[in-house]
Amino acid sequence: MRFVLNFNHACTLKCPWCYVKFDGSIPNKQIVKNIIDRCAETGFNTLTLGGGDPYQYNWIGEILKLARTKKLFVHIDTNAIKMSETNKNIEILNNYVDLIGIPLDGSNKYIHDLSRKKEGNFDLINKKLNWLSFMKDRLKINTFAASHNINDLINLSFYIKEINPKIWSIYQYWSINNNSRVTEKYFLNDTVFGNITNVLKKDFTKSNIILDASDKDKRRKKYPIITHNGDVYIHHNKNDLLLKIGSIFLDSTIDDIIYSCQKDNFDFEFRYS
């Protein structure tokens, strides 16, 4: 089973559609290590680190190394802003990371920067992608799809082919933790999302790139989301909510996770192999 460990302290971006509720609580390195230990000893085999951005913390390398020593498949998602282009990070990524996810929401800076509400972010992402060329066979591009960029996905697909990552994941906008104004602005009809991603799937059939199009229902109750303090949430199976089910350090919570999220192994296993 997979678990997502989110750093919900803060983020270097202010994406208005983000589902993470940032509470300002600074992560404690030892608690994060305890979460890794706990999940490894209770049967989890795959870790996704996200946030916020894990690279905000200068000890993230220790967490990645620990996860590898626990024989976890290690996947890290980062907006790359705090990911320094250093030999140390090259060593950490080469030795301890199985998959790295980088966001790219548009084929040009106007669409991508609009999505991420950060002028110059498109150029930064491209710079980081060039630096990450040594991770090509372990690179995952994450695209947030909503009303503002859905018609650009075909153009973006040509650029994705140039980048040539292992996986291109497209995520339909999901109004988790968003207010009605944000939901109205970014809402993406299921049929529209399905039609465009079906065209892309046909186009990528003969490509070596794995196209992973995830509508919001595909993600319901498929994996636990654990905060850096150990609180566990799962997606509601009908409503656009995250449900808190307890602490990762309680056996009853582990039982609830296993009951609710075991299908994730089958639906997403291609990413983590």
N, C-alpha and C positions, 0 to 999 in steps of 0.2 A: 504493500500500500504506500501511497504517497502522502506527504504532508507539506503544506505551505507554511513557512515561517516568515511572517511579515513584521518588519520594523515600523511600528506605527507611532514613532516619536515625532518625526518631521520629514519633509521632503524638500529637495532642491528645486522641484517644479511645483506649479500650482494648477494642475490640470483640473478644470471645474467639474469634470465628469467622474473623477476618481471615487471609487467606493470605499477607500480606506479612511477611517476616522482617526486623524492624527491628534493625539492627546498631550503631546509635549513631554511625556515621561521618558527619561533617558534610559536606554537599555543597559542592563547590567550584564557584563560579559559572562560571569559565572552562571547566572540564571539561563542565559542563552545556551551555554554549554550543557547545563542540566537538562534543558529541553531536548537537545540533540541526543544525549545519553538515554533519556527516558523513551524517546521515540524508537531509537535503535533497539533497545532491550525489549520493547513490547511488539516488535514484528514489522515495523515500517522499514521499507527498503529504498525509498526515494525521497529526497529532500529538494524542495524548491525554496530558495531564499529570495524574498522580495521586499516590498515596502510601500512607501519610502524607498530609499536606495541603500542597500547594504554597504556600499563603499563609503558611506558617511563615517564609518567607524574604523579606526586604524587597526583594530584587532580582528577584522573580518577574515584575514588570512588564517588566523588560529581556528576560527570556526570551520572554515573550509577543510583545513587539515584534519580536524577532529572528525568531521563527517566522513572523510575518506577512510580514516583509521577504523571507523565503525562499519565500514563496507557499504555505505550508502551510495546510491547513484546521486551525484551532486549537480544540481541545476541552479544557477544564479541568474536572476533578472536584475538588470541595472539600467538606469537612464544614462549612465556613463559619464555624468558630469564630474563626479568625484573619483573616477577611476583613472589614476595616474598612469602614464605611459612609461613605466619603469621596468627594469630587469627583474626586480623583485616580484612585480605583478605577473610578468611573463612566466616566471618560475611557478608561482602559485597556481595560475590558470592551467599551465601545462601538466602539473603534477596532481592537482586536487579537484579539478572541475571537469565534469563530463559534458556539460551543456551550458552555454551562456546566451541569454536572451537580451536583445537590444531593440528599442522601439523605433519604428519608422512608419509614420502615418500618412505620408504623401509622397508623390513623385517629384515635388519641388518644395522649396523653402516656404512658400506662401501657405500651402495647405498644411504641411507638417508643423510649421511654427504656430499657425492658428490653432491647431489641435492641442499643442503642448503649451500654448500661451507663453512662449519664450522665444523672443527674436534671436536669431542666430543659432537655434538648437539644431536645425537641419544640417548646417555646416559642421557643427560639433560632432553630430552623429556620424557623418561621413568621414570625418577625421579619425574618429575612434574605430570605425569599421576598417579603414585602411590599416590602422595599427594592429587590429585583431586578425590580420590575414593568416597568422599562424594557427588560428582557431577555426578556420573555414569548415572543417569537418565536424565541428562541435558548435556551430553558430546557429542561433534561432532568431529570426526577425519577428517581432511582435507588432502587429498592426491593429490599432483600435479603429473599428469601423462604425461610423455614425452618419447622420444626415449630411454633415458638412464635407465628407470625403468619399462617400460611397461611389460616386461617379468617377472618382480618380483611381479606383483600384485596378482597372485595366491598364492604365498608364503606369501605375506603380509596379505592376507585374513584370513589365519589361525591365525595369530597374532592378527588381529582385533577381531576375535571371542573370543580370550582370554581376551582382554581388555574389550569387551562387552559394547561399547558406545551405545547411543541412535541412532546415525546416523553415517554412513561412507559416506562421500562425495568424489567423485573422479572427478577431473577437468582436462579435456584435455588441453594440452598446447595450448595457444593462443598467437600469435605474436604481441599483442598490445604494441606499443611503443618500440618494439625491433628492433635492426638493423639486417641486412641480415645474418651476421655471427652467431648471437645467434639463429635466426630463423632456419637456416640450421642445427645447432647442436641439437636443441631440438624438431624439427618438428615431429609431430606424425600423421600419416595417419588416416583419419576418419574411414576407414574400419577396420584397426587394433584396434583402440580404441573401436569401436563398437563390434567387435567380442569378445574381451577379457571381456569387461564389460557385455556383454550378458551372457557369461558363468558364471560370478560372480552373476548376477541377478538370474539365475536359482538356483545357489547354496545357495543363501540367502533367497530363497522364504519361507522356513520354519523357518528362523531365526527371533528372536525378534529385530534384528538390521535392521534399515532402510538403504538400499543401494541406494544412490543418485548419479548416474553417469551423469555428465553434460558435453556434448560436447560443443564446442565453440558456435555453432549456437543456442543452448538452452538458452544461456545467452544474446543474442543480444537484446538490447532495452527492457530489462525486469525490470530494476531498475535504479534509479539515483545514481550516485556516487558523493558525496558532499565532497569537501576538508574542512579542518579545518578553512579555510578562508571564506567558503560559496559559492565557485564556484561549479557549477553543470555540470556534464558530463554524457553522455549516450553512450552506445555502438552503433556504426554504424550498420545498419541492413544488410550491405553487406560487407564492407571493414573492415580490422583489425585496426580500429581507435576508439579513444574516442573523442566524439564531445562535445565541450563546448557549453552549451545552455544558460548560464547566471548565475545570482546570485540567491540563494535560497530566498533572501529577496525581490525579484521582483515578483509581481503577474503573469506577463507574463511567467516567468520561471515555476511557479507552473502549469499553464495551459499546457505548453509544456510537462512537466513530466506526467501529467495525460493522455494526448493524446498518448504519446509514450510508457508508461511503465505499463499500467493498467493490462496487462496479467500476470504480476508477481504474483498477488494474486492467480491465478489458478495453475500456474506451480510449485510454490514452497511453497504453503500454508502448506503442511505436515510438513515442518521444524519448522514452527512457531506456533504450537498449542500444 
